[in-house]
Amino acid sequence: MAAIEENPRNPNPSETPRRRRPSLPEVWFKDQQLKHAIFKMQQLQQAHNNSNSDSNSKTLILGSDPFSLLSDESLTLILSKVPISQRFTDSLVCKRWYSLQGRLVRSITLLDWDFLDSGRLTNRFPNLSEINLAPACFRSCGSSGIFMSHKLVSINLDSELVSDSLIGKEGILGSDLIDKGLEVLANGCPNLSKLVLVNASEKGLGFLAERCLILQELEIHCCEDMSLRAISGFKNLQILKLVGCVDGLYDAVVTDIGLTILAQGCRRLVKLELSGCEGSYDGIKAIGQCCQMLEELTLNGHKMDGGWLAALSYCSNLKTLKLQTCKSIDACPGPDEHLGSCPTLEELYLERCQIRDKDSVKALFMVCESVREISFQDCWGLEDEMFRYAAICRRVKSISLEGCSLLTTQGLDSVVHSWKELQTLKVVSCNSIKDSEITPELATLFCILKELKWRPDSRSLLASSLAGTGLGKKGGRFFKRV
């Protein structure tokens, strides 16, 4: 840290003078290359003044705006050095700066569909690489007093359209209008690499596939089977998220037909997330056989038919499996001898899942028997008997348990000793696991771990932190009987 020199003129040496905030020119000219550029501009202007001494009016105009001597490329480079927080202010200097600042924007979230449909978006921001169209795809009733907030969108709902599905098809822009906007976007921003959209048809996706050749990440909401036929045109697509149905918002259907079309068209996928999608063994099998580069598969609130777990054995390169907000893992996993396994699987994550069926839990661990890292977060129904099936996985190196209130110390102790390669243990907010029930064997295991995070009982943690303060004694410290 640089020291502040004392001011000899300061009558009160005890007061430290305030450091002046750097001005905007000082921020611009901080780089030596920019200083040389300004110096070169001054030389050019001086030479111009010497050769044209009679044109005083023209010299005055050039002197009022030295940046007019710079090309658009040079001025864009200078503006890119300005902190992002000041770029909006800089865009108000003049029309030229306003236009150049738009070229620096790479990511944007669209709130008004007309801004895209009219062509103003692509004219204002021609170099976009990431854009989220989802908030603009929903109809918002500004005069309504019903406001809905979701992680996808926040809008005002029309009371006449509210039903079992708060938004439904009536609350989403039509496919024809969305396809028209996607055509404008594809023509104006061909360098897109990431895109989020809603209710796109085969025609609209075809425009994007034809012109956005480097698109690598795509997120499609409210999609159906037939709209996925154009997805084969995205030759460089690596990350894909399909959202079929969102409970309470809208209903769309993605079945084995759509999953098969997806598998045959996107053979270079690395990450795939299926949210609210239907399907079965056949759809997952097609993905495993065709998408041989797939490394991460996420199922969020899936509606798969029984038996889909056995199809994971066809994912020959799968390294990460995530199950999120699933009401059931597999309703009917089938015989153990038909399950198979994923030999390359390394990570298994379960978040906010209902783990109540013993057969499905056992089948899950059998398919994931080679996993190295297991994580349970806020999973309902994970009791001792369910957790004992985790001992099927013999190569576990890391286990994380958070919000598993039914799991006890005995259930944890009976499993962790079977993992001879265990290096990391995290237990957070598991209130049935007590410090007083730790066995000597478990305490010895804690000593040899490379990483240990032990906060199982939030109440005991609070009590230990308040020890000696007198708090938590029903007000005895503050109130006295009279």
VENJO-V812789 format. One record per residue. RES is the residue in one small letter. SS is DSSP state (A for helix, B for strand, O for the rest). PHI is phi in whole degrees, 0 to 359 (none if undefined). Layout:
RES_SS_PHI ; RES_SS_PHI
//
This chain:
m_O_none ; a_O_285 ; a_O_277 ; i_O_266 ; e_O_289 ; e_O_285 ; n_O_269 ; p_O_295 ; r_O_274 ; n_O_286 ; p_O_292 ; n_O_246 ; p_O_293 ; s_O_288 ; e_O_273 ; t_O_273 ; p_O_296 ; r_O_286 ; r_O_277 ; r_O_288 ; r_O_291 ; p_O_295 ; s_O_281 ; l_A_297 ; p_A_300 ; e_A_295 ; v_A_293 ; w_A_295 ; f_O_270 ; k_O_294 ; d_O_283 ; q_A_297 ; q_A_297 ; l_A_291 ; k_A_299 ; h_A_295 ; a_A_295 ; i_A_295 ; f_A_297 ; k_A_295 ; m_A_299 ; q_A_295 ; q_A_295 ; l_A_296 ; q_A_292 ; q_A_294 ; a_A_295 ; h_A_294 ; n_A_293 ; n_A_291 ; s_A_279 ; n_O_231 ; s_O_290 ; d_O_277 ; s_O_272 ; n_A_290 ; s_A_294 ; k_A_292 ; t_A_296 ; l_A_295 ; i_A_293 ; l_A_294 ; g_A_291 ; s_A_285 ; d_O_221 ; p_A_295 ; f_A_287 ; s_A_291 ; l_A_281 ; l_O_271 ; s_O_285 ; d_A_299 ; e_A_295 ; s_A_291 ; l_A_292 ; t_A_297 ; l_A_297 ; i_A_294 ; l_A_294 ; s_A_291 ; k_O_278 ; v_O_285 ; p_O_305 ; i_A_300 ; s_A_296 ; q_A_257 ; r_A_290 ; f_A_296 ; t_A_295 ; d_A_295 ; s_O_292 ; l_O_269 ; v_O_293 ; c_O_199 ; k_A_295 ; r_A_294 ; w_A_295 ; y_A_301 ; s_A_290 ; l_A_291 ; q_A_296 ; g_A_297 ; r_A_289 ; l_A_275 ; v_O_283 ; r_O_247 ; s_B_224 ; i_B_204 ; t_B_246 ; l_O_274 ; l_O_249 ; d_O_233 ; w_A_293 ; d_A_298 ; f_A_297 ; l_A_277 ; d_A_297 ; s_O_280 ; g_O_89 ; r_A_292 ; l_A_296 ; t_A_289 ; n_A_288 ; r_A_282 ; f_O_232 ; p_O_283 ; n_O_253 ; l_O_295 ; s_O_243 ; e_B_225 ; i_B_213 ; n_B_249 ; l_O_266 ; a_A_302 ; p_A_300 ; a_A_277 ; c_A_274 ; f_B_253 ; r_O_279 ; s_O_244 ; c_O_263 ; g_O_296 ; s_O_275 ; s_O_278 ; g_O_266 ; i_B_265 ; f_B_246 ; m_B_243 ; s_B_239 ; h_O_223 ; k_O_297 ; l_O_273 ; v_O_203 ; s_B_231 ; i_B_218 ; n_B_268 ; l_B_264 ; d_O_278 ; s_O_296 ; e_O_282 ; l_O_260 ; v_O_289 ; s_O_218 ; d_O_299 ; s_O_261 ; l_O_299 ; i_O_253 ; g_O_66 ; k_A_292 ; e_A_291 ; g_A_269 ; i_B_244 ; l_O_302 ; g_O_294 ; s_A_297 ; d_A_297 ; l_A_294 ; i_A_293 ; d_A_297 ; k_A_296 ; g_A_293 ; l_A_294 ; e_A_294 ; v_A_297 ; l_A_294 ; a_A_295 ; n_A_287 ; g_A_270 ; c_O_231 ; p_O_286 ; n_O_264 ; l_O_297 ; s_O_242 ; k_B_217 ; l_B_213 ; v_B_239 ; l_B_214 ; v_B_226 ; n_O_58 ; a_O_272 ; s_O_263 ; e_A_298 ; k_A_295 ; g_A_295 ; l_A_295 ; g_A_295 ; f_A_301 ; l_A_294 ; a_A_294 ; e_A_285 ; r_A_249 ; c_O_267 ; l_O_283 ; i_O_254 ; l_O_297 ; q_O_244 ; e_B_229 ; l_B_224 ; e_B_232 ; i_B_241 ; h_B_255 ; c_O_54 ; c_O_256 ; e_O_231 ; d_O_302 ; m_A_292 ; s_A_290 ; l_A_273 ; r_A_293 ; a_A_277 ; i_A_288 ; s_A_292 ; g_A_284 ; f_O_276 ; k_O_290 ; n_O_252 ; l_O_292 ; q_O_238 ; i_B_235 ; l_B_222 ; k_B_234 ; l_B_249 ; v_B_241 ; g_O_272 ; c_O_233 ; v_B_240 ; d_O_304 ; g_O_89 ; l_O_253 ; y_B_203 ; d_O_238 ; a_O_218 ; v_O_240 ; v_O_238 ; t_O_247 ; d_A_299 ; i_A_297 ; g_A_295 ; l_A_295 ; t_A_291 ; i_A_300 ; l_A_299 ; a_A_296 ; q_A_285 ; g_A_266 ; c_O_242 ; r_O_277 ; r_O_254 ; l_O_297 ; v_O_251 ; k_B_232 ; l_B_222 ; e_B_235 ; l_B_246 ; s_B_242 ; g_O_63 ; c_O_259 ; e_B_272 ; g_B_154 ; s_O_200 ; y_A_303 ; d_A_295 ; g_A_294 ; i_A_293 ; k_A_296 ; a_A_298 ; i_A_297 ; g_A_294 ; q_A_284 ; c_A_269 ; c_O_267 ; q_O_283 ; m_O_266 ; l_O_295 ; e_O_247 ; e_B_224 ; l_B_235 ; t_B_238 ; l_B_243 ; n_B_244 ; g_O_55 ; h_O_291 ; k_B_235 ; m_B_288 ; d_O_287 ; g_O_298 ; g_O_101 ; w_A_289 ; l_A_300 ; a_A_296 ; a_A_285 ; l_A_295 ; s_A_294 ; y_A_279 ; c_O_277 ; s_O_288 ; n_O_242 ; l_O_292 ; k_O_246 ; t_B_225 ; l_B_235 ; k_B_237 ; l_B_241 ; q_B_230 ; t_O_46 ; c_O_263 ; k_O_287 ; s_O_210 ; i_O_282 ; d_O_208 ; a_O_294 ; c_O_213 ; p_O_289 ; g_O_89 ; p_O_297 ; d_A_297 ; e_A_289 ; h_A_259 ; l_O_283 ; g_O_74 ; s_O_204 ; c_O_254 ; p_O_293 ; t_O_264 ; l_O_292 ; e_O_241 ; e_B_229 ; l_B_230 ; y_B_237 ; l_B_235 ; e_B_232 ; r_O_53 ; c_O_257 ; q_B_266 ; i_O_249 ; r_O_237 ; d_O_261 ; k_A_294 ; d_A_296 ; s_A_290 ; v_A_293 ; k_A_297 ; a_A_296 ; l_A_298 ; f_A_289 ; m_A_290 ; v_A_293 ; c_O_257 ; e_O_294 ; s_O_265 ; v_O_293 ; r_O_256 ; e_B_227 ; i_B_235 ; s_B_222 ; f_B_243 ; q_B_228 ; d_O_53 ; c_O_261 ; w_B_275 ; g_O_93 ; l_O_280 ; e_O_255 ; d_A_300 ; e_A_294 ; m_A_291 ; f_A_292 ; r_A_296 ; y_A_293 ; a_A_294 ; a_A_293 ; i_A_298 ; c_O_277 ; r_O_271 ; r_O_252 ; v_O_292 ; k_O_249 ; s_B_217 ; i_B_227 ; s_B_232 ; l_B_235 ; e_B_220 ; g_O_72 ; c_O_262 ; s_O_284 ; l_O_269 ; l_O_284 ; t_O_255 ; t_A_296 ; q_A_296 ; g_A_295 ; l_A_292 ; d_A_296 ; s_A_288 ; v_A_254 ; v_A_295 ; h_O_288 ; s_O_279 ; w_O_263 ; k_O_288 ; e_O_258 ; l_O_297 ; q_O_236 ; t_B_229 ; l_B_225 ; k_B_232 ; v_B_231 ; v_B_226 ; s_O_57 ; c_O_253 ; n_O_290 ; s_O_274 ; i_O_266 ; k_O_248 ; d_A_296 ; s_A_289 ; e_A_260 ; i_O_289 ; t_O_278 ; p_A_300 ; e_A_295 ; l_A_291 ; a_A_296 ; t_A_294 ; l_A_296 ; f_A_301 ; c_A_289 ; i_A_259 ; l_O_286 ; k_O_281 ; e_B_217 ; l_B_224 ; k_B_237 ; w_B_238 ; r_B_221 ; p_O_288 ; d_O_250 ; s_A_294 ; r_A_290 ; s_A_293 ; l_A_294 ; l_A_294 ; a_A_296 ; s_A_291 ; s_A_287 ; l_O_264 ; a_O_298 ; g_O_87 ; t_O_269 ; g_O_85 ; l_O_280 ; g_O_78 ; k_O_242 ; k_O_55 ; g_O_77 ; g_O_297 ; r_O_280 ; f_O_253 ; f_O_240 ; k_O_235 ; r_O_287 ; v_O_259
//
